[in-house]
Amino acid sequence: MEEKVNHPKHYNNYDIETIDMMVSIWGKERVSDWCIITAYKYRMRVGLKDNIEQDLAKEQWYLNKAKELRNNI
């Protein structure tokens, strides 16, 4: 079964994961803000796509990533 929350295949097509590329380009603070906005997006569309649990898990992943980035600024 393909990983769809923590490290989806479509975010790992390069030598570095997409979110790590974003951090190297825009910095931890801006990517942390983006993660919070993305978490909000997942929360607002819960139940509108095919898998509620997956959307909630993605929301939590982005919130955790935002916290991780903020703690390492």
PDB file of N, CA, C, O and CB in Angstrom:
ATOM      1  N   MET A   1       0.833  -1.183   0.000  1.00  0.00           N
ATOM      2  CA  MET A   1       0.000   0.000   0.000  1.00  0.00           C
ATOM      3  C   MET A   1       0.883   1.255   0.000  1.00  0.00           C
ATOM      4  O   MET A   1       1.854   1.344   0.751  1.00  0.00           O
ATOM      5  CB  MET A   1      -0.951  -0.006   1.218  1.00  0.00           C
ATOM      6  N   GLU A   2       0.534   2.199  -0.839  1.00  0.00           N
ATOM      7  CA  GLU A   2       1.317   3.413  -0.957  1.00  0.00           C
ATOM      8  C   GLU A   2       1.124   4.323   0.262  1.00  0.00           C
ATOM      9  O   GLU A   2       0.009   4.492   0.755  1.00  0.00           O
ATOM     10  CB  GLU A   2       0.942   4.154  -2.235  1.00  0.00           C
ATOM     11  N   GLU A   3       2.208   4.893   0.728  1.00  0.00           N
ATOM     12  CA  GLU A   3       2.170   5.872   1.819  1.00  0.00           C
ATOM     13  C   GLU A   3       1.535   7.154   1.290  1.00  0.00           C
ATOM     14  O   GLU A   3       2.015   7.718   0.306  1.00  0.00           O
ATOM     15  CB  GLU A   3       3.609   6.151   2.390  1.00  0.00           C
ATOM     16  N   LYS A   4       0.468   7.621   1.926  1.00  0.00           N
ATOM     17  CA  LYS A   4      -0.235   8.803   1.429  1.00  0.00           C
ATOM     18  C   LYS A   4      -0.242   9.963   2.407  1.00  0.00           C
ATOM     19  O   LYS A   4      -0.801  11.016   2.100  1.00  0.00           O
ATOM     20  CB  LYS A   4      -1.641   8.446   1.089  1.00  0.00           C
ATOM     21  N   VAL A   5       0.366   9.800   3.583  1.00  0.00           N
ATOM     22  CA  VAL A   5       0.342  10.884   4.563  1.00  0.00           C
ATOM     23  C   VAL A   5       1.744  11.402   4.851  1.00  0.00           C
ATOM     24  O   VAL A   5       2.026  12.573   4.594  1.00  0.00           O
ATOM     25  CB  VAL A   5      -0.316  10.415   5.857  1.00  0.00           C
ATOM     26  N   ASN A   6       2.621  10.570   5.374  1.00  0.00           N
ATOM     27  CA  ASN A   6       3.920  11.032   5.862  1.00  0.00           C
ATOM     28  C   ASN A   6       4.938  11.325   4.763  1.00  0.00           C
ATOM     29  O   ASN A   6       5.617  12.351   4.811  1.00  0.00           O
ATOM     30  CB  ASN A   6       4.487  10.014   6.786  1.00  0.00           C
ATOM     31  N   HIS A   7       5.050  10.466   3.801  1.00  0.00           N
ATOM     32  CA  HIS A   7       6.026  10.649   2.721  1.00  0.00           C
ATOM     33  C   HIS A   7       5.447  10.121   1.407  1.00  0.00           C
ATOM     34  O   HIS A   7       5.928   9.119   0.879  1.00  0.00           O
ATOM     35  CB  HIS A   7       7.367   9.925   3.057  1.00  0.00           C
ATOM     36  N   PRO A   8       4.413  10.789   0.875  1.00  0.00           N
ATOM     37  CA  PRO A   8       3.804  10.311  -0.368  1.00  0.00           C
ATOM     38  C   PRO A   8       4.814  10.272  -1.513  1.00  0.00           C
ATOM     39  O   PRO A   8       5.697  11.124  -1.611  1.00  0.00           O
ATOM     40  CB  PRO A   8       2.620  11.198  -0.750  1.00  0.00           C
ATOM     41  N   LYS A   9       4.672   9.297  -2.349  1.00  0.00           N
ATOM     42  CA  LYS A   9       5.601   9.087  -3.450  1.00  0.00           C
ATOM     43  C   LYS A   9       5.738  10.338  -4.323  1.00  0.00           C
ATOM     44  O   LYS A   9       6.837  10.655  -4.779  1.00  0.00           O
ATOM     45  CB  LYS A   9       5.145   7.907  -4.297  1.00  0.00           C
ATOM     46  N   HIS A  10       4.641  11.043  -4.557  1.00  0.00           N
ATOM     47  CA  HIS A  10       4.692  12.205  -5.445  1.00  0.00           C
ATOM     48  C   HIS A  10       5.445  13.394  -4.842  1.00  0.00           C
ATOM     49  O   HIS A  10       5.680  14.378  -5.542  1.00  0.00           O
ATOM     50  CB  HIS A  10       3.289  12.630  -5.800  1.00  0.00           C
ATOM     51  N   TYR A  11       5.828  13.331  -3.567  1.00  0.00           N
ATOM     52  CA  TYR A  11       6.661  14.372  -2.965  1.00  0.00           C
ATOM     53  C   TYR A  11       8.121  13.934  -2.865  1.00  0.00           C
ATOM     54  O   TYR A  11       8.955  14.656  -2.319  1.00  0.00           O
ATOM     55  CB  TYR A  11       6.131  14.735  -1.578  1.00  0.00           C
ATOM     56  N   ASN A  12       8.421  12.768  -3.387  1.00  0.00           N
ATOM     57  CA  ASN A  12       9.766  12.211  -3.265  1.00  0.00           C
ATOM     58  C   ASN A  12      10.371  11.839  -4.619  1.00  0.00           C
ATOM     59  O   ASN A  12      11.057  10.824  -4.738  1.00  0.00           O
ATOM     60  CB  ASN A  12       9.737  10.992  -2.368  1.00  0.00           C
ATOM     61  N   ASN A  13      10.119  12.645  -5.616  1.00  0.00           N
ATOM     62  CA  ASN A  13      10.639  12.364  -6.957  1.00  0.00           C
ATOM     63  C   ASN A  13      12.073  12.839  -7.148  1.00  0.00           C
ATOM     64  O   ASN A  13      12.679  12.560  -8.182  1.00  0.00           O
ATOM     65  CB  ASN A  13       9.756  13.010  -7.995  1.00  0.00           C
ATOM     66  N   TYR A  14      12.622  13.546  -6.177  1.00  0.00           N
ATOM     67  CA  TYR A  14      13.956  14.111  -6.289  1.00  0.00           C
ATOM     68  C   TYR A  14      14.847  13.565  -5.173  1.00  0.00           C
ATOM     69  O   TYR A  14      14.392  12.781  -4.339  1.00  0.00           O
ATOM     70  CB  TYR A  14      13.900  15.655  -6.239  1.00  0.00           C
ATOM     71  N   ASP A  15      16.098  13.976  -5.159  1.00  0.00           N
ATOM     72  CA  ASP A  15      17.033  13.525  -4.127  1.00  0.00           C
ATOM     73  C   ASP A  15      16.656  14.056  -2.748  1.00  0.00           C
ATOM     74  O   ASP A  15      17.075  13.506  -1.730  1.00  0.00           O
ATOM     75  CB  ASP A  15      18.449  13.959  -4.477  1.00  0.00           C
ATOM     76  N   ILE A  16      15.868  15.123  -2.718  1.00  0.00           N
ATOM     77  CA  ILE A  16      15.450  15.746  -1.472  1.00  0.00           C
ATOM     78  C   ILE A  16      13.922  15.867  -1.519  1.00  0.00           C
ATOM     79  O   ILE A  16      13.349  16.167  -2.566  1.00  0.00           O
ATOM     80  CB  ILE A  16      16.143  17.155  -1.263  1.00  0.00           C
ATOM     81  N   GLU A  17      13.282  15.634  -0.391  1.00  0.00           N
ATOM     82  CA  GLU A  17      11.828  15.718  -0.340  1.00  0.00           C
ATOM     83  C   GLU A  17      11.379  17.162  -0.588  1.00  0.00           C
ATOM     84  O   GLU A  17      12.067  18.106  -0.199  1.00  0.00           O
ATOM     85  CB  GLU A  17      11.300  15.209   1.025  1.00  0.00           C
ATOM     86  N   THR A  18      10.241  17.325  -1.228  1.00  0.00           N
ATOM     87  CA  THR A  18       9.759  18.645  -1.636  1.00  0.00           C
ATOM     88  C   THR A  18       9.729  19.646  -0.489  1.00  0.00           C
ATOM     89  O   THR A  18      10.156  20.788  -0.665  1.00  0.00           O
ATOM     90  CB  THR A  18       8.379  18.523  -2.230  1.00  0.00           C
ATOM     91  N   ILE A  19       9.244  19.256   0.664  1.00  0.00           N
ATOM     92  CA  ILE A  19       9.153  20.216   1.772  1.00  0.00           C
ATOM     93  C   ILE A  19      10.534  20.654   2.228  1.00  0.00           C
ATOM     94  O   ILE A  19      10.703  21.793   2.664  1.00  0.00           O
ATOM     95  CB  ILE A  19       8.382  19.609   2.951  1.00  0.00           C
ATOM     96  N   ASP A  20      11.521  19.779   2.138  1.00  0.00           N
ATOM     97  CA  ASP A  20      12.892  20.165   2.483  1.00  0.00           C
ATOM     98  C   ASP A  20      13.462  21.136   1.454  1.00  0.00           C
ATOM     99  O   ASP A  20      14.234  22.027   1.808  1.00  0.00           O
ATOM    100  CB  ASP A  20      13.789  18.922   2.589  1.00  0.00           C
ATOM    101  N   MET A  21      13.091  20.973   0.180  1.00  0.00           N
ATOM    102  CA  MET A  21      13.473  21.948  -0.848  1.00  0.00           C
ATOM    103  C   MET A  21      12.887  23.309  -0.509  1.00  0.00           C
ATOM    104  O   MET A  21      13.562  24.334  -0.606  1.00  0.00           O
ATOM    105  CB  MET A  21      12.999  21.490  -2.250  1.00  0.00           C
ATOM    106  N   MET A  22      11.617  23.303  -0.109  1.00  0.00           N
ATOM    107  CA  MET A  22      10.939  24.555   0.225  1.00  0.00           C
ATOM    108  C   MET A  22      11.655  25.271   1.370  1.00  0.00           C
ATOM    109  O   MET A  22      11.831  26.489   1.333  1.00  0.00           O
ATOM    110  CB  MET A  22       9.470  24.287   0.601  1.00  0.00           C
ATOM    111  N   VAL A  23      12.064  24.516   2.381  1.00  0.00           N
ATOM    112  CA  VAL A  23      12.784  25.114   3.510  1.00  0.00           C
ATOM    113  C   VAL A  23      14.089  25.734   3.034  1.00  0.00           C
ATOM    114  O   VAL A  23      14.450  26.828   3.468  1.00  0.00           O
ATOM    115  CB  VAL A  23      13.060  24.061   4.604  1.00  0.00           C
ATOM    116  N   SER A  24      14.795  25.049   2.152  1.00  0.00           N
ATOM    117  CA  SER A  24      16.070  25.591   1.678  1.00  0.00           C
ATOM    118  C   SER A  24      15.869  26.844   0.824  1.00  0.00           C
ATOM    119  O   SER A  24      16.759  27.693   0.765  1.00  0.00           O
ATOM    120  CB  SER A  24      16.826  24.531   0.875  1.00  0.00           C
ATOM    121  N   ILE A  25      14.729  26.973   0.168  1.00  0.00           N
ATOM    122  CA  ILE A  25      14.455  28.141  -0.669  1.00  0.00           C
ATOM    123  C   ILE A  25      13.877  29.298   0.148  1.00  0.00           C
ATOM    124  O   ILE A  25      14.374  30.420   0.062  1.00  0.00           O
ATOM    125  CB  ILE A  25      13.492  27.766  -1.796  1.00  0.00           C
ATOM    126  N   TRP A  26      12.840  29.039   0.934  1.00  0.00           N
ATOM    127  CA  TRP A  26      12.091  30.096   1.614  1.00  0.00           C
ATOM    128  C   TRP A  26      12.345  30.200   3.122  1.00  0.00           C
ATOM    129  O   TRP A  26      11.936  31.179   3.745  1.00  0.00           O
ATOM    130  CB  TRP A  26      10.640  29.882   1.387  1.00  0.00           C
ATOM    131  N   GLY A  27      13.004  29.218   3.708  1.00  0.00           N
ATOM    132  CA  GLY A  27      13.308  29.267   5.138  1.00  0.00           C
ATOM    133  C   GLY A  27      12.231  28.612   5.995  1.00  0.00           C
ATOM    134  O   GLY A  27      11.090  28.426   5.573  1.00  0.00           O
ATOM    135  N   LYS A  28      12.639  28.271   7.215  1.00  0.00           N
ATOM    136  CA  LYS A  28      11.766  27.522   8.128  1.00  0.00           C
ATOM    137  C   LYS A  28      10.517  28.300   8.533  1.00  0.00           C
ATOM    138  O   LYS A  28       9.430  27.728   8.608  1.00  0.00           O
ATOM    139  CB  LYS A  28      12.537  27.135   9.367  1.00  0.00           C
ATOM    140  N   GLU A  29      10.660  29.592   8.794  1.00  0.00           N
ATOM    141  CA  GLU A  29       9.509  30.368   9.268  1.00  0.00           C
ATOM    142  C   GLU A  29       8.408  30.457   8.214  1.00  0.00           C
ATOM    143  O   GLU A  29       7.235  30.248   8.523  1.00  0.00           O
ATOM    144  CB  GLU A  29       9.951  31.773   9.669  1.00  0.00           C
ATOM    145  N   ARG A  30       8.777  30.762   6.981  1.00  0.00           N
ATOM    146  CA  ARG A  30       7.771  30.879   5.923  1.00  0.00           C
ATOM    147  C   ARG A  30       7.143  29.531   5.602  1.00  0.00           C
ATOM    148  O   ARG A  30       5.939  29.457   5.357  1.00  0.00           O
ATOM    149  CB  ARG A  30       8.393  31.475   4.663  1.00  0.00           C
ATOM    150  N   VAL A  31       7.930  28.474   5.599  1.00  0.00           N
ATOM    151  CA  VAL A  31       7.369  27.149   5.317  1.00  0.00           C
ATOM    152  C   VAL A  31       6.483  26.706   6.480  1.00  0.00           C
ATOM    153  O   VAL A  31       5.467  26.046   6.262  1.00  0.00           O
ATOM    154  CB  VAL A  31       8.502  26.111   5.067  1.00  0.00           C
ATOM    155  N   SER A  32       6.851  27.057   7.701  1.00  0.00           N
ATOM    156  CA  SER A  32       5.997  26.765   8.848  1.00  0.00           C
ATOM    157  C   SER A  32       4.633  27.433   8.688  1.00  0.00           C
ATOM    158  O   SER A  32       3.602  26.808   8.936  1.00  0.00           O
ATOM    159  CB  SER A  32       6.669  27.229  10.152  1.00  0.00           C
ATOM    160  N   ASP A  33       4.623  28.699   8.273  1.00  0.00           N
ATOM    161  CA  ASP A  33       3.358  29.395   8.020  1.00  0.00           C
ATOM    162  C   ASP A  33       2.560  28.674   6.934  1.00  0.00           C
ATOM    163  O   ASP A  33       1.348  28.498   7.062  1.00  0.00           O
ATOM    164  CB  ASP A  33       3.618  30.863   7.608  1.00  0.00           C
ATOM    165  N   TRP A  34       3.238  28.261   5.872  1.00  0.00           N
ATOM    166  CA  TRP A  34       2.582  27.540   4.780  1.00  0.00           C
ATOM    167  C   TRP A  34       1.984  26.231   5.293  1.00  0.00           C
ATOM    168  O   TRP A  34       0.888  25.848   4.883  1.00  0.00           O
ATOM    169  CB  TRP A  34       3.581  27.261   3.633  1.00  0.00           C
ATOM    170  N   CYS A  35       2.692  25.551   6.179  1.00  0.00           N
ATOM    171  CA  CYS A  35       2.175  24.292   6.743  1.00  0.00           C
ATOM    172  C   CYS A  35       0.883  24.527   7.522  1.00  0.00           C
ATOM    173  O   CYS A  35      -0.053  23.732   7.432  1.00  0.00           O
ATOM    174  CB  CYS A  35       3.230  23.639   7.660  1.00  0.00           C
ATOM    175  N   ILE A  36       0.831  25.606   8.277  1.00  0.00           N
ATOM    176  CA  ILE A  36      -0.380  25.922   9.037  1.00  0.00           C
ATOM    177  C   ILE A  36      -1.539  26.213   8.087  1.00  0.00           C
ATOM    178  O   ILE A  36      -2.661  25.763   8.316  1.00  0.00           O
ATOM    179  CB  ILE A  36      -0.138  27.127   9.974  1.00  0.00           C
ATOM    180  N   ILE A  37      -1.269  26.961   7.028  1.00  0.00           N
ATOM    181  CA  ILE A  37      -2.305  27.254   6.030  1.00  0.00           C
ATOM    182  C   ILE A  37      -2.764  25.976   5.340  1.00  0.00           C
ATOM    183  O   ILE A  37      -3.957  25.797   5.096  1.00  0.00           O
ATOM    184  CB  ILE A  37      -1.786  28.261   4.987  1.00  0.00           C
ATOM    185  N   THR A  38      -1.833  25.095   5.027  1.00  0.00           N
ATOM    186  CA  THR A  38      -2.173  23.833   4.382  1.00  0.00           C
ATOM    187  C   THR A  38      -2.989  22.946   5.315  1.00  0.00           C
ATOM    188  O   THR A  38      -3.924  22.279   4.873  1.00  0.00           O
ATOM    189  CB  THR A  38      -0.905  23.103   3.935  1.00  0.00           C
ATOM    190  N   ALA A  39      -2.645  22.930   6.602  1.00  0.00           N
ATOM    191  CA  ALA A  39      -3.435  22.169   7.578  1.00  0.00           C
ATOM    192  C   ALA A  39      -4.869  22.684   7.606  1.00  0.00           C
ATOM    193  O   ALA A  39      -5.815  21.898   7.660  1.00  0.00           O
ATOM    194  CB  ALA A  39      -2.804  22.261   8.990  1.00  0.00           C
ATOM    195  N   TYR A  40      -5.025  23.987   7.569  1.00  0.00           N
ATOM    196  CA  TYR A  40      -6.360  24.590   7.534  1.00  0.00           C
ATOM    197  C   TYR A  40      -7.139  24.115   6.303  1.00  0.00           C
ATOM    198  O   TYR A  40      -8.326  23.804   6.392  1.00  0.00           O
ATOM    199  CB  TYR A  40      -6.254  26.131   7.536  1.00  0.00           C
ATOM    200  N   LYS A  41      -6.468  24.063   5.178  1.00  0.00           N
ATOM    201  CA  LYS A  41      -7.097  23.601   3.933  1.00  0.00           C
ATOM    202  C   LYS A  41      -7.625  22.172   4.099  1.00  0.00           C
ATOM    203  O   LYS A  41      -8.751  21.872   3.702  1.00  0.00           O
ATOM    204  CB  LYS A  41      -6.087  23.669   2.755  1.00  0.00           C
ATOM    205  N   TYR A  42      -6.816  21.306   4.678  1.00  0.00           N
ATOM    206  CA  TYR A  42      -7.263  19.920   4.880  1.00  0.00           C
ATOM    207  C   TYR A  42      -8.445  19.859   5.834  1.00  0.00           C
ATOM    208  O   TYR A  42      -9.372  19.078   5.617  1.00  0.00           O
ATOM    209  CB  TYR A  42      -6.115  19.056   5.416  1.00  0.00           C
ATOM    210  N   ARG A  43      -8.429  20.676   6.899  1.00  0.00           N
ATOM    211  CA  ARG A  43      -9.530  20.679   7.863  1.00  0.00           C
ATOM    212  C   ARG A  43     -10.827  21.144   7.198  1.00  0.00           C
ATOM    213  O   ARG A  43     -11.892  20.583   7.452  1.00  0.00           O
ATOM    214  CB  ARG A  43      -9.193  21.585   9.068  1.00  0.00           C
ATOM    215  N   MET A  44     -10.737  22.145   6.366  1.00  0.00           N
ATOM    216  CA  MET A  44     -11.929  22.723   5.759  1.00  0.00           C
ATOM    217  C   MET A  44     -12.570  21.806   4.717  1.00  0.00           C
ATOM    218  O   MET A  44     -13.753  21.959   4.410  1.00  0.00           O
ATOM    219  CB  MET A  44     -11.584  24.044   5.124  1.00  0.00           C
ATOM    220  N   ARG A  45     -11.812  20.860   4.172  1.00  0.00           N
ATOM    221  CA  ARG A  45     -12.401  19.963   3.170  1.00  0.00           C
ATOM    222  C   ARG A  45     -12.614  18.534   3.671  1.00  0.00           C
ATOM    223  O   ARG A  45     -12.891  17.631   2.881  1.00  0.00           O
ATOM    224  CB  ARG A  45     -11.524  19.929   1.951  1.00  0.00           C
ATOM    225  N   VAL A  46     -12.483  18.330   4.984  1.00  0.00           N
ATOM    226  CA  VAL A  46     -12.737  17.007   5.552  1.00  0.00           C
ATOM    227  C   VAL A  46     -14.142  16.551   5.149  1.00  0.00           C
ATOM    228  O   VAL A  46     -15.119  17.283   5.312  1.00  0.00           O
ATOM    229  CB  VAL A  46     -12.582  17.027   7.109  1.00  0.00           C
ATOM    230  N   GLY A  47     -14.220  15.354   4.633  1.00  0.00           N
ATOM    231  CA  GLY A  47     -15.493  14.779   4.227  1.00  0.00           C
ATOM    232  C   GLY A  47     -15.894  15.109   2.802  1.00  0.00           C
ATOM    233  O   GLY A  47     -16.897  14.595   2.310  1.00  0.00           O
ATOM    234  N   LEU A  48     -15.134  15.952   2.135  1.00  0.00           N
ATOM    235  CA  LEU A  48     -15.469  16.332   0.763  1.00  0.00           C
ATOM    236  C   LEU A  48     -14.700  15.515  -0.265  1.00  0.00           C
ATOM    237  O   LEU A  48     -15.010  15.548  -1.456  1.00  0.00           O
ATOM    238  CB  LEU A  48     -15.193  17.805   0.549  1.00  0.00           C
ATOM    239  N   LYS A  49     -13.707  14.790   0.197  1.00  0.00           N
ATOM    240  CA  LYS A  49     -12.926  13.931  -0.697  1.00  0.00           C
ATOM    241  C   LYS A  49     -13.187  12.476  -0.317  1.00  0.00           C
ATOM    242  O   LYS A  49     -14.204  12.165   0.304  1.00  0.00           O
ATOM    243  CB  LYS A  49     -11.394  14.268  -0.616  1.00  0.00           C
ATOM    244  N   ASP A  50     -12.293  11.608  -0.681  1.00  0.00           N
ATOM    245  CA  ASP A  50     -12.536  10.177  -0.525  1.00  0.00           C
ATOM    246  C   ASP A  50     -12.191   9.571   0.825  1.00  0.00           C
ATOM    247  O   ASP A  50     -12.651   8.466   1.111  1.00  0.00           O
ATOM    248  CB  ASP A  50     -11.791   9.469  -1.540  1.00  0.00           C
ATOM    249  N   ASN A  51     -11.396  10.241   1.683  1.00  0.00           N
ATOM    250  CA  ASN A  51     -10.964   9.577   2.903  1.00  0.00           C
ATOM    251  C   ASN A  51     -10.809  10.585   4.051  1.00  0.00           C
ATOM    252  O   ASN A  51      -9.819  11.314   4.118  1.00  0.00           O
ATOM    253  CB  ASN A  51      -9.644   8.834   2.662  1.00  0.00           C
ATOM    254  N   ILE A  52     -11.783  10.613   4.934  1.00  0.00           N
ATOM    255  CA  ILE A  52     -11.780  11.558   6.055  1.00  0.00           C
ATOM    256  C   ILE A  52     -10.562  11.356   6.947  1.00  0.00           C
ATOM    257  O   ILE A  52      -9.898  12.324   7.316  1.00  0.00           O
ATOM    258  CB  ILE A  52     -13.062  11.409   6.881  1.00  0.00           C
ATOM    259  N   GLU A  53     -10.261  10.103   7.297  1.00  0.00           N
ATOM    260  CA  GLU A  53      -9.125   9.822   8.182  1.00  0.00           C
ATOM    261  C   GLU A  53      -7.815  10.285   7.560  1.00  0.00           C
ATOM    262  O   GLU A  53      -6.939  10.794   8.259  1.00  0.00           O
ATOM    263  CB  GLU A  53      -9.050   8.325   8.502  1.00  0.00           C
ATOM    264  N   GLN A  54      -7.677  10.110   6.250  1.00  0.00           N
ATOM    265  CA  GLN A  54      -6.459  10.543   5.573  1.00  0.00           C
ATOM    266  C   GLN A  54      -6.338  12.065   5.611  1.00  0.00           C
ATOM    267  O   GLN A  54      -5.251  12.586   5.861  1.00  0.00           O
ATOM    268  CB  GLN A  54      -6.444  10.043   4.119  1.00  0.00           C
ATOM    269  N   ASP A  55      -7.422  12.777   5.371  1.00  0.00           N
ATOM    270  CA  ASP A  55      -7.376  14.236   5.432  1.00  0.00           C
ATOM    271  C   ASP A  55      -7.030  14.718   6.836  1.00  0.00           C
ATOM    272  O   ASP A  55      -6.246  15.655   6.988  1.00  0.00           O
ATOM    273  CB  ASP A  55      -8.713  14.828   4.990  1.00  0.00           C
ATOM    274  N   LEU A  56      -7.603  14.092   7.865  1.00  0.00           N
ATOM    275  CA  LEU A  56      -7.279  14.474   9.241  1.00  0.00           C
ATOM    276  C   LEU A  56      -5.816  14.160   9.563  1.00  0.00           C
ATOM    277  O   LEU A  56      -5.154  14.926  10.263  1.00  0.00           O
ATOM    278  CB  LEU A  56      -8.209  13.749  10.233  1.00  0.00           C
ATOM    279  N   ALA A  57      -5.319  13.042   9.056  1.00  0.00           N
ATOM    280  CA  ALA A  57      -3.919  12.680   9.280  1.00  0.00           C
ATOM    281  C   ALA A  57      -2.993  13.674   8.586  1.00  0.00           C
ATOM    282  O   ALA A  57      -1.954  14.044   9.133  1.00  0.00           O
ATOM    283  CB  ALA A  57      -3.641  11.249   8.777  1.00  0.00           C
ATOM    284  N   LYS A  58      -3.367  14.107   7.382  1.00  0.00           N
ATOM    285  CA  LYS A  58      -2.551  15.098   6.678  1.00  0.00           C
ATOM    286  C   LYS A  58      -2.580  16.435   7.413  1.00  0.00           C
ATOM    287  O   LYS A  58      -1.553  17.103   7.535  1.00  0.00           O
ATOM    288  CB  LYS A  58      -3.044  15.276   5.229  1.00  0.00           C
ATOM    289  N   GLU A  59      -3.747  16.820   7.897  1.00  0.00           N
ATOM    290  CA  GLU A  59      -3.837  18.053   8.683  1.00  0.00           C
ATOM    291  C   GLU A  59      -2.869  17.982   9.860  1.00  0.00           C
ATOM    292  O   GLU A  59      -2.118  18.925  10.107  1.00  0.00           O
ATOM    293  CB  GLU A  59      -5.290  18.286   9.185  1.00  0.00           C
ATOM    294  N   GLN A  60      -2.887  16.872  10.582  1.00  0.00           N
ATOM    295  CA  GLN A  60      -2.015  16.714  11.741  1.00  0.00           C
ATOM    296  C   GLN A  60      -0.554  16.700  11.336  1.00  0.00           C
ATOM    297  O   GLN A  60       0.285  17.263  12.039  1.00  0.00           O
ATOM    298  CB  GLN A  60      -2.357  15.440  12.492  1.00  0.00           C
ATOM    299  N   TRP A  61      -0.232  16.064  10.210  1.00  0.00           N
ATOM    300  CA  TRP A  61       1.151  16.031   9.736  1.00  0.00           C
ATOM    301  C   TRP A  61       1.655  17.450   9.519  1.00  0.00           C
ATOM    302  O   TRP A  61       2.760  17.787   9.944  1.00  0.00           O
ATOM    303  CB  TRP A  61       1.269  15.209   8.432  1.00  0.00           C
ATOM    304  N   TYR A  62       0.855  18.287   8.861  1.00  0.00           N
ATOM    305  CA  TYR A  62       1.267  19.660   8.589  1.00  0.00           C
ATOM    306  C   TYR A  62       1.378  20.488   9.869  1.00  0.00           C
ATOM    307  O   TYR A  62       2.279  21.319   9.985  1.00  0.00           O
ATOM    308  CB  TYR A  62       0.286  20.317   7.633  1.00  0.00           C
ATOM    309  N   LEU A  63       0.489  20.278  10.818  1.00  0.00           N
ATOM    310  CA  LEU A  63       0.598  20.977  12.100  1.00  0.00           C
ATOM    311  C   LEU A  63       1.864  20.557  12.837  1.00  0.00           C
ATOM    312  O   LEU A  63       2.558  21.393  13.417  1.00  0.00           O
ATOM    313  CB  LEU A  63      -0.639  20.702  12.972  1.00  0.00           C
ATOM    314  N   ASN A  64       2.164  19.253  12.812  1.00  0.00           N
ATOM    315  CA  ASN A  64       3.395  18.759  13.450  1.00  0.00           C
ATOM    316  C   ASN A  64       4.638  19.319  12.764  1.00  0.00           C
ATOM    317  O   ASN A  64       5.607  19.693  13.425  1.00  0.00           O
ATOM    318  CB  ASN A  64       3.433  17.223  13.425  1.00  0.00           C
ATOM    319  N   LYS A  65       4.601  19.373  11.436  1.00  0.00           N
ATOM    320  CA  LYS A  65       5.748  19.898  10.686  1.00  0.00           C
ATOM    321  C   LYS A  65       5.949  21.374  10.990  1.00  0.00           C
ATOM    322  O   LYS A  65       7.085  21.826  11.138  1.00  0.00           O
ATOM    323  CB  LYS A  65       5.553  19.689   9.171  1.00  0.00           C
ATOM    324  N   ALA A  66       4.857  22.132  11.085  1.00  0.00           N
ATOM    325  CA  ALA A  66       4.955  23.554  11.426  1.00  0.00           C
ATOM    326  C   ALA A  66       5.612  23.730  12.786  1.00  0.00           C
ATOM    327  O   ALA A  66       6.485  24.581  12.957  1.00  0.00           O
ATOM    328  CB  ALA A  66       3.564  24.214  11.419  1.00  0.00           C
ATOM    329  N   LYS A  67       5.193  22.932  13.741  1.00  0.00           N
ATOM    330  CA  LYS A  67       5.765  22.998  15.094  1.00  0.00           C
ATOM    331  C   LYS A  67       7.248  22.624  15.075  1.00  0.00           C
ATOM    332  O   LYS A  67       8.072  23.289  15.702  1.00  0.00           O
ATOM    333  CB  LYS A  67       4.995  22.063  16.055  1.00  0.00           C
ATOM    334  N   GLU A  68       7.572  21.567  14.359  1.00  0.00           N
ATOM    335  CA  GLU A  68       8.977  21.136  14.243  1.00  0.00           C
ATOM    336  C   GLU A  68       9.839  22.254  13.648  1.00  0.00           C
ATOM    337  O   GLU A  68      10.927  22.541  14.148  1.00  0.00           O
ATOM    338  CB  GLU A  68       9.084  19.858  13.366  1.00  0.00           C
ATOM    339  N   LEU A  69       9.352  22.867  12.599  1.00  0.00           N
ATOM    340  CA  LEU A  69      10.119  23.948  11.959  1.00  0.00           C
ATOM    341  C   LEU A  69      10.264  25.136  12.892  1.00  0.00           C
ATOM    342  O   LEU A  69      11.345  25.718  12.979  1.00  0.00           O
ATOM    343  CB  LEU A  69       9.446  24.390  10.651  1.00  0.00           C
ATOM    344  N   ARG A  70       9.210  25.507  13.585  1.00  0.00           N
ATOM    345  CA  ARG A  70       9.253  26.650  14.517  1.00  0.00           C
ATOM    346  C   ARG A  70      10.213  26.391  15.673  1.00  0.00           C
ATOM    347  O   ARG A  70      10.889  27.306  16.143  1.00  0.00           O
ATOM    348  CB  ARG A  70       7.848  26.947  15.068  1.00  0.00           C
ATOM    349  N   ASN A  71      10.269  25.142  16.127  1.00  0.00           N
ATOM    350  CA  ASN A  71      11.154  24.800  17.240  1.00  0.00           C
ATOM    351  C   ASN A  71      12.617  24.791  16.839  1.00  0.00           C
ATOM    352  O   ASN A  71      13.496  24.777  17.701  1.00  0.00           O
ATOM    353  CB  ASN A  71      10.780  23.454  17.802  1.00  0.00           C
ATOM    354  N   ASN A  72      12.892  24.799  15.534  1.00  0.00           N
ATOM    355  CA  ASN A  72      14.278  24.734  15.043  1.00  0.00           C
ATOM    356  C   ASN A  72      14.704  25.998  14.307  1.00  0.00           C
ATOM    357  O   ASN A  72      15.636  25.965  13.503  1.00  0.00           O
ATOM    358  CB  ASN A  72      14.446  23.541  14.125  1.00  0.00           C
ATOM    359  N   ILE A  73      14.027  27.110  14.576  1.00  0.00           N
ATOM    360  CA  ILE A  73      14.416  28.377  13.919  1.00  0.00           C
ATOM    361  C   ILE A  73      15.554  29.002  14.698  1.00  0.00           C
ATOM    362  O   ILE A  73      16.041  30.071  14.328  1.00  0.00           O
ATOM    363  CB  ILE A  73      13.206  29.371  13.825  1.00  0.00           C
TER     364      ILE A  73
END
